[in-house]
Amino acid sequence: MLKKISKIPFKGTAEQKAKLDAVIAECKDNKSLLMKVMQDAQEIYGYLPYEVQVMIAEGMDVPLEKVYGVSTFYAQFALSPKGEYNISVCLGTACYVKGSQEVLDKITEVVGITEGECTADGKFSLEACRCIGACGLAPVMMINDEVYGKLTAKEVPDILKKYGA
């Protein structure tokens, strides 16, 4: 599955750049530390936008393609920012056979974004996952740490209204 690149303009601060520059300076002589630099960068910025990937590639003297390849291969990296309310819909087998795709489709309709995106106002982000670990409650979605189980697509708009959708 390809990760989507954020449609939200990058808004890094000078303080964030200084932190990333310090991490890169500490690791630049050891290319095997690329993952550590990328993990630290994601902690600093919350995600790995193109601009941050360029900073890492240039600072570590590695091809941008390598940074992008690592960021899209490992699920721990996000190319889009997370919203104030991160919605995660389980598409694992138990949830899927009980209608989680319809739940995901309704969320997309209500908040106006697709999986892997964040709303322009930064309020909502949406992701699909393979298992939340609540198969007995299938289908399941989470909004931040709140679990909603035994869902139907019809219930989604009322749940999202609680979060300002």
C-alpha positions, 0 to 999 in steps of 0.5 A: 500500500502506498502512503499518501503525501500530505496536502497540508503545507509544511509549517516547520519552525526554526526550533524544530529545524535546530533540533533536527540539525542537532540529531543529524550532526550527531549521526551524519558520520554513520549512515547506519543511523538513518532510521534513528534520525528518521525516528527522531525527525518524526518525533520532532515534527510529528510526521515526515513531510517531503521537506524534512526528508530532504533535510535528512537526505542532505544532512546524512549525505544519502539519496532522497530516494533512500529516505523516501523508500524507508519512510514508505516501507515502514508503517511507523513513519507517516507522510501526513500529519495526524489530526487533533482527532486521529480516526483509525478503522480496523479492516482486519478480517473480523471487522471487514466481514462485519462491515468496516469498509462501509464504516470507513466509506461513511467516515470519508463522506462525513469528514471529506478525507480518504485514508492517509489524509488529514483535514486542512484544518488539522482536526481529523486524520484517517487511517485504516489498520489491520487489527485493533485487537477488539475482534469481539466488538467488530467492526471497530474504529478508534478516535484517539484512544476511544474505542467504538465497537459493533458499529454500523455506517449509520452510527458514524455521523452522530459519533463524529458530531461529538468531535465537531464534524 
